């Protein structure tokens, strides 16, 4: 069977099949729904008709009761006019009063027979009544019957129309002769014939599709009626459906023939040209007769054959050049510290060398990262609709394709058929993925904070090779080379970051070290000068720290230093800089803070350290040991206490000596102007100028100012 025949048959099946099935389903559904709605409407109409007839009987009884009361309690004249009183109520068109012997005593209007008595027994006779009547018995005061009153209303077309308006359907009063109906004469006869053959609450359809329900005479409903509801129109609908199916069939046959012919002819020509290209004839061309997708395919084929030779030569030369430059690329990657930039270069070069359409590099996130110990994408190229975004590409170890490669530590290549991919990794047809690990060196610091060197660093993955070919062993070898370069790059960046961190931070307390203090102090002074701001410096020294080391050992001293550093971090702002100057000496830089703010912070730190209890790492013979320490603080502010950063730092150090001399566990503010003494660093003896204190005990009104008394030499440690 040719492709043209298959396309024609498939198009006809796709188009005509649903049309036929839909037409049959619509016809059946419409018929069922029409019958069900008609049945429900007639059932509701039956209840409404009986209610309406019952209401008419109630009105007639009311009119008869009015006449009976007038006759029974009135004079002779009033008795003669009793029937007229009943008619004047408007509830009956005729009233007749008779005595016990049946003699008419009073009447108004005509009551032609036969009658349909509201208190009838429900006979099924089809003799049409002329009048609907209600009878009321008259009694005297002793309760003896003295006659009866009959009130009636004619059962004519107006009465039937009233019933039909109330019920919302057509009503026919059945009769052996011509029925009275709201329908036309012909329709009424057909409804009557159908109803007379029915029993109970059946619903039947007439020949023209009108649904009929019989309402037989019952107690207090003496009329024999038939209810009918509208024409369903099913036959017309069936005719329309058949016409639609026939028309759709004709259109489908013509469209299928045209579609098959216009599609298969260019494909046959394209297949012939492809065979020639497969045989090595790159001059093969196909005629392009349209601008649709098939025409675009032909144009693309012609352009492909024209450019294929140039691409083959260019790709061969490019691959040779890339493989020759791998060594140079490795040297370049090893000398930079921009991790994302390095990984981008590695990925782009790997894609060019292997002919991959897209790729991604994933690294294992640190335990303190957002996705700890998961593969997180760091750079990608050509993914487009293969993944939502780079930030969404993350895979747990052992999950999906990339997670399995990372967990096993072995490279893989092939097709994704039968492989369950993770929801967050890119979609592809073919793949090649290579894990890469760090170098063999390791540090204790890395063991605590991140993936250990020598263990998994990440995965380099490429997808869908150009030309729809699978990746081969040569591509695997190339990708392993690039994975090695990626591992070296990651190791170099991590080592650089760790070295940079260690060069600027104190390894014991994690605070900034003295080198970073000098750089930061110079920078903050320049900033304060430029924006005309204050810069406060707090010089802090733990009191009698040497006694802690001598009594409990250096491990206890280290524990105290760590606890003190943590307490400082809790008290200062994020913009403040806490540094360890050396030993038990610490410095805090407070940008945009004046003397008052610095004094408040110094007071708060003194109190916090005073309340701090440090549990020693080595318990004593009686159990764990908690010790307390205090701190002395010197405060200096730029530019009041110095024109340079070093001068402000020296002023804060002098104020710290004042705090030590005044009894420790306090803070003091440096003196302003020539009163401030200078000393050499190192903790030795210095000159001690004696300044007389102010009347209130503080110099120049500073609440925490420097003492004016002579200062003793500062201890080199633990002072």
FENTA-V329064 format. One record per residue. N is the residue number from 1. PHI is phi as a letter, one per 20 degrees, with the letter a starting at -180 (none if undefined). OMEGA is omega in whole degrees, 0 to 359 (* if undefined). Layout:
BEGIN
n:phi:omega
N:PHI:OMEGA
N:PHI:OMEGA
END
This chain:
BEGIN
n:phi:omega
1:none:185
2:f:178
3:f:179
4:f:179
5:f:179
6:f:178
7:f:179
8:f:181
9:f:181
10:f:180
11:f:179
12:f:180
13:f:181
14:f:184
15:e:186
16:f:181
17:g:178
18:f:180
19:f:180
20:f:180
21:f:179
22:f:180
23:f:178
24:f:181
25:f:180
26:f:180
27:f:180
28:f:182
29:f:181
30:f:180
31:f:180
32:f:181
33:f:180
34:f:179
35:f:182
36:f:179
37:f:178
38:f:179
39:f:179
40:f:180
41:f:181
42:f:179
43:f:177
44:f:179
45:f:178
46:f:179
47:f:180
48:f:180
49:f:180
50:f:178
51:f:180
52:f:178
53:f:179
54:f:177
55:f:177
56:f:178
57:f:178
58:f:178
59:f:179
60:f:179
61:f:179
62:f:178
63:f:180
64:f:179
65:f:176
66:f:179
67:f:181
68:f:179
69:f:179
70:f:182
71:f:186
72:f:184
73:d:183
74:d:177
75:f:181
76:f:179
77:f:180
78:f:179
79:f:180
80:f:181
81:e:183
82:f:181
83:f:180
84:f:177
85:f:179
86:f:180
87:f:183
88:f:175
89:f:181
90:n:182
91:e:180
92:b:178
93:e:180
94:b:179
95:c:179
96:c:179
97:d:178
98:c:177
99:e:185
100:f:181
101:e:179
102:n:180
103:e:181
104:f:179
105:d:180
106:b:180
107:b:176
108:b:183
109:n:182
110:d:177
111:c:182
112:f:179
113:e:1
114:f:182
115:e:169
116:d:186
117:f:179
118:f:179
119:d:181
120:f:185
121:e:177
122:n:178
123:f:180
124:e:179
125:f:181
126:e:175
127:f:185
128:f:176
129:f:177
130:e:185
131:c:172
132:e:186
133:c:172
134:c:185
135:d:179
136:c:180
137:e:178
138:d:179
139:c:175
140:e:183
141:f:179
142:e:178
143:n:180
144:e:180
145:f:180
146:c:178
147:q:178
148:b:178
149:d:179
150:d:176
151:d:185
152:b:175
153:b:185
154:f:175
155:e:183
156:c:182
157:f:178
158:f:179
159:f:180
160:f:177
161:f:177
162:f:178
163:f:181
164:f:179
165:f:180
166:f:185
167:e:181
168:m:177
169:c:175
170:e:182
171:c:178
172:c:176
173:e:187
174:f:181
175:b:176
176:f:179
177:e:180
178:f:181
179:f:173
180:e:188
181:b:172
182:e:177
183:e:171
184:f:184
185:f:181
186:f:179
187:f:180
188:f:179
189:f:180
190:f:177
191:f:181
192:f:179
193:f:179
194:f:183
195:f:182
196:f:178
197:e:184
198:e:177
199:c:176
200:m:186
201:d:180
202:f:173
203:c:180
204:c:178
205:d:176
206:f:181
207:f:180
208:e:175
209:n:177
210:e:181
211:e:186
212:c:175
213:c:181
214:e:174
215:d:184
216:f:177
217:f:179
218:c:177
219:f:182
220:m:171
221:b:191
222:e:184
223:e:178
224:e:190
225:c:172
226:c:179
227:d:182
228:c:182
229:c:179
230:i:177
231:f:185
232:f:181
233:m:183
234:f:182
235:f:179
236:f:179
237:f:178
238:f:179
239:f:178
240:f:180
241:f:179
242:f:178
243:f:179
244:f:181
245:f:180
246:f:180
247:f:179
248:f:178
249:f:179
250:f:180
251:f:181
252:f:180
253:f:179
254:f:180
255:f:181
256:f:180
257:f:181
258:f:181
259:f:182
260:f:182
261:f:183
262:f:181
263:e:187
264:f:182
265:f:176
266:f:179
267:f:178
268:f:178
269:f:179
270:f:179
271:f:179
272:f:179
273:f:179
274:f:176
275:f:179
276:f:178
277:f:178
278:f:177
279:e:176
280:o:180
281:e:181
282:e:176
283:e:182
284:f:179
285:c:177
286:d:177
287:f:180
288:d:185
289:d:183
290:b:179
291:d:179
292:f:183
293:f:179
294:f:176
295:f:177
296:f:177
297:f:177
298:f:178
299:f:179
300:f:178
301:f:179
302:f:179
303:f:179
304:f:180
305:f:179
306:f:186
307:e:187
308:f:181
309:f:179
310:f:179
311:f:181
312:f:179
313:f:182
314:f:180
315:f:179
316:f:179
317:f:181
318:f:179
319:f:178
320:f:180
321:f:180
322:f:180
323:f:177
324:f:183
325:e:181
326:f:180
327:f:178
328:f:178
329:f:179
330:f:178
331:f:180
332:f:181
333:f:183
334:f:186
335:d:179
336:c:182
337:c:175
338:e:187
339:f:182
340:f:178
341:f:179
342:f:182
343:f:178
344:f:178
345:f:179
346:f:183
347:f:181
348:f:180
349:f:178
350:f:179
351:f:180
352:f:183
353:f:183
354:d:182
355:m:180
356:f:178
357:e:182
358:b:180
359:a:182
360:b:174
361:d:181
362:d:177
363:d:177
364:f:180
365:f:181
366:f:178
367:g:179
368:e:179
369:e:182
370:f:179
371:c:187
372:f:175
373:l:173
374:d:175
375:f:182
376:c:181
377:f:178
378:d:175
379:b:180
380:b:179
381:b:174
382:m:181
383:f:179
384:l:183
385:e:178
386:f:179
387:b:183
388:f:179
389:a:181
390:f:181
391:f:181
392:e:183
393:e:176
394:b:188
395:c:175
396:f:179
397:f:182
398:n:182
399:e:176
400:m:182
401:f:184
402:f:178
403:f:178
404:f:177
405:f:180
406:f:183
407:f:180
408:f:181
409:m:180
410:c:179
411:f:179
412:b:174
413:b:179
414:q:179
415:d:183
416:e:180
417:g:180
418:n:179
419:d:179
420:e:181
421:e:173
422:f:179
423:f:186
424:d:179
425:d:186
426:f:175
427:e:181
428:a:175
429:d:174
430:c:185
431:b:167
432:b:185
433:c:182
434:c:174
435:f:176
436:c:184
437:c:180
438:f:181
439:f:185
440:e:182
441:f:181
442:b:176
443:c:179
444:f:182
445:f:182
446:f:178
447:f:184
448:e:193
449:d:184
450:a:178
451:g:184
452:f:173
453:g:186
454:n:177
455:d:186
456:g:174
457:d:182
458:r:182
459:c:173
460:d:185
461:c:176
462:c:186
463:c:166
464:l:180
465:f:178
466:f:182
467:n:178
468:m:177
469:e:176
470:f:174
471:f:182
472:d:182
473:f:178
474:f:176
475:f:179
476:f:178
477:f:178
478:f:182
479:f:175
480:f:177
481:f:180
482:f:176
483:f:175
484:f:177
485:f:178
486:f:179
487:f:178
488:f:181
489:f:180
490:f:179
491:f:181
492:f:180
493:f:180
494:f:179
495:f:179
496:f:180
497:f:180
498:f:179
499:f:179
500:f:179
501:f:181
502:f:181
503:f:185
504:d:182
505:c:177
506:e:185
507:f:182
508:e:188
509:d:184
510:m:173
511:e:176
512:f:182
513:e:185
514:f:179
515:f:180
516:f:177
517:f:182
518:f:180
519:f:183
520:f:180
521:f:178
522:f:181
523:f:182
524:f:177
525:f:177
526:f:180
527:f:179
528:f:178
529:f:184
530:f:184
531:d:178
532:l:181
533:d:175
534:e:173
535:c:180
536:d:180
537:c:176
538:d:173
539:d:187
540:c:179
541:b:179
542:f:182
543:f:175
544:l:180
545:f:180
546:f:179
547:f:178
548:f:180
549:f:182
550:f:185
551:e:189
552:d:180
553:o:183
554:f:177
555:f:176
556:f:177
557:f:178
558:f:179
559:f:179
560:f:179
561:f:180
562:f:180
563:f:179
564:f:179
565:f:178
566:f:180
567:f:177
568:f:180
569:g:180
570:f:187
571:e:186
572:e:178
573:e:179
574:f:181
575:e:180
576:f:181
577:d:177
578:d:184
579:c:172
580:e:184
581:f:180
582:q:180
583:l:178
584:e:181
585:e:182
586:c:179
587:c:176
588:c:175
589:e:183
590:d:179
591:f:175
592:l:180
593:c:180
594:e:183
595:f:181
596:f:179
597:f:178
598:f:179
599:f:178
600:f:179
601:f:179
602:f:179
603:f:181
604:f:179
605:f:178
606:g:181
607:f:181
608:f:179
609:f:179
610:f:180
611:e:185
612:e:174
613:d:183
614:d:177
615:e:184
616:f:182
617:f:181
618:d:181
619:f:177
620:e:181
621:f:181
622:e:179
623:o:182
624:f:181
625:d:175
626:d:180
627:c:177
628:d:178
629:c:175
630:c:183
631:c:173
632:d:188
633:c:171
634:d:185
635:d:174
636:c:186
637:c:173
638:e:8
639:d:185
640:f:187
641:d:177
642:r:181
643:e:178
644:c:179
645:f:180
646:f:178
647:f:178
648:f:179
649:f:177
650:f:179
651:f:178
652:f:178
653:f:176
654:f:178
655:f:176
656:f:177
657:f:177
658:f:179
659:f:178
660:f:183
661:f:182
662:e:173
663:o:178
664:m:180
665:l:177
666:b:176
667:c:180
668:c:178
669:e:182
670:f:176
671:f:182
672:d:173
673:n:188
674:f:181
675:f:183
676:f:180
677:e:179
678:d:180
679:b:175
680:e:180
681:f:178
682:p:172
683:n:181
684:e:179
685:f:177
686:b:178
687:f:183
688:c:175
689:f:184
690:d:179
691:d:179
692:f:181
693:f:175
694:f:184
695:f:182
696:e:177
697:n:181
698:c:181
699:f:172
700:l:177
701:m:179
702:f:184
703:f:179
704:c:189
705:f:182
706:f:178
707:f:179
708:e:184
709:f:177
710:f:184
711:d:179
712:f:176
713:g:180
714:e:179
715:f:181
716:f:178
717:b:177
718:n:182
719:f:*
END
